[in-house]
């Protein structure tokens, strides 16, 4: 059985910071960073929910 991958907070923040720019689709970002598109969307949502306006 494969071991689950654990990503650091810095890595998640870096990927999430690229997602809202709109230059690339979530699928392209996920492929580039070797993660799943749903995970990228979750990181993006966490980053935007945590922002203070």
C-alpha positions in Angstrom: 0.0 0.0 0.0 1.3 3.5 -0.9 2.1 6.0 1.8 0.1 9.3 1.9 2.0 12.3 0.8 2.3 15.1 3.3 2.8 18.6 2.0 4.4 21.4 4.0 2.4 24.6 4.7 4.8 26.6 2.7 4.3 24.3 -0.3 0.5 24.5 0.0 0.7 28.3 0.2 2.9 28.5 -2.8 0.6 26.4 -4.9 -2.5 28.2 -3.6 -0.9 31.6 -4.5 -0.6 30.6 -8.1 -4.2 29.3 -8.4 -6.2 32.6 -8.2 -4.1 34.4 -10.8 -6.2 32.9 -13.5 -3.3 32.4 -15.9 -3.6 28.6 -15.8 -6.4 26.2 -15.2 -6.4 24.3 -11.9 -5.7 21.1 -13.8 -2.5 22.6 -15.3 -1.4 23.8 -11.9 -2.0 20.4 -10.3 -0.1 18.7 -13.1 2.8 21.1 -12.8 3.0 20.6 -9.0 2.3 16.9 -9.1 -0.9 17.0 -7.0 -4.6 16.4 -7.5 -6.8 19.2 -8.8 -9.2 18.8 -5.9 -6.3 19.3 -3.5 -5.3 22.5 -5.3 -8.9 23.8 -5.1 -9.0 23.0 -1.4 -5.7 24.9 -0.8 -7.0 27.8 -2.8 -10.2 27.9 -0.8 -8.3 27.7 2.5 -6.1 30.6 1.4 -8.9 32.8 0.4 -11.0 32.0 3.5 -8.0 32.9 5.7 -7.5 36.3 4.1 -8.4 39.4 6.0 -9.9 42.2 3.9 
